[in-house]
């Protein structure tokens, strides 16, 4: 048996925030879309990063994409 601790799964809000970030949305963009505050979105992203064991946000986005390749993606942010 492995000694690697199993982290709790991401909440749907945490996963959604990561998907929006990966699509190019900013934290304020995501907050507006989700009718919440930027600090709430930032907290969700930070919790997701910790749960994934990532050091940086980019690392968290990579890990999430690798672990959930079939999850629906968010439409890329219009320029």
Secondary structure, DSSP 8 states (H G I E B T S, - for coil): -----------HHHHHHHHHHHTT--HHHHHHHHTS-HHHHHHHHHHHHHHHT-SSHHHHHHHHHHHTTTS--------
